[in-house]
Amino acid sequence: MNEDSISKKCKGCNTALTGPFCAQCGTPRVLPKIDASYIISEIVSVLNFNKGIFYTIKELLTRPGDSVQKFIHNDRKRLVKPIIFLIVCSLIYTLAQQFLKFEDGYVNAGGFGDSTVTTIYKWIQKNYGYANILMSIFIALWIKLFFKKHHYNFFEITILLCFAVGIAMLIYTIFGLLETVTHLKILHFGGIIGVIYISWAIGQFFDKNKKINYLKGFLAYFIGMLTFYFLAVALGLVIDLLSKN
């Protein structure tokens, strides 16, 4: 098979090409050369306000419920993928905390001494992206229970939480930065605002006109967090118990 015949088939799905892009999957006939212009265009595509990280942050700050609804039902190209968004936002928080050295009050294992529980909590502190994904699983289960009449499945609710918790992590980062600059102990206010935001986003997603939904969103988030940390403690205690036998 010669090169000309190969170029007439899509490199992504092997469909016959009739134009510059594949009609089946959208892959271009000829991929752009990777050079300085390509790298710049990729950075711009991530940072622009019409599509990418800044656009995602703007939409989630102004209308989280509508934005996530649109992502689930209509358009999944304009917002950053939810799990990637959560990991990136958590990474930003972790790097900011390590660089600025503001007090990390997000999770504390005080009182457990040199135990497996402390080890687990330290892992959570160093891996907020993965820890937030795990925590979102438990919060999603409680949201599913509180909002069972809305018939959203577990995975759709998890998408909502990835976006909402990601924004909360950025809020914590901003307050950590302000605490470093002003030397005022205000990080806990960021924690409060973050919880309020998540509760608001959950309420907006299900029905923004019903005030009870915001309370249910807060309860689902709070109980889900407690469940996550309770199981983390229980896991650590069980491991310590088994290691002594």
Secondary structure by P-SEA (a helix, b strand, c coil): ccaaaaaacccccccccccccccccccccccccccaaaaaaaaaaaccccccaaaaaaaaaccaaaaaaaaacccccccccaaaaaaaaaaaaaaaaaaacccccccccccccccaaaaaaaaaaacaaaaaaaaaaaaaaaaaaaaccccccaaaaaaaaaaaaaaaaaaaaaaaaaaaaaccccaaaaaaaaaaaaaaaaaaacccccaaaaaaaaaaaaaaaaaaaaaaaaaaaaaaaaaac
